[in-house]
Amino acid sequence: MLGLIINEIERKEMEYLLKREMEELLHDLNDRHIEALVKRAMRERYRILFKLFRRFATEKECIKYIPKKDTLH
């Protein structure tokens, strides 16, 4: 197990970066011009980012980014 010690400003910065990346992925997943293989990799990346996001964000914030079944399947 690894640990990470960050202050509140760094936590907020990390949360912000994760949100931006997840929002961009969700936007791109709705693009019908992107190939299925690429979308599969994007879905996996979203899952990883969301797991990391859960460690930084409040429960209220996490609810907004819970992967929807139709988007990630």
Sequence and secondary structure as in RCSB ss.txt:
>XXXX:A:sequence
MLGLIINEIERKEMEYLLKREMEELLHDLNDRHIEALVKRAMRERYRILFKLFRRFATEKECIKYIPKKDTLH
>XXXX:A:secstr
       HHHHHHHHHHHHHHHHHHHHHHT TTS HHHHHHHHHHHHHHHHHHHHHS HHHHHHT   HHHH 
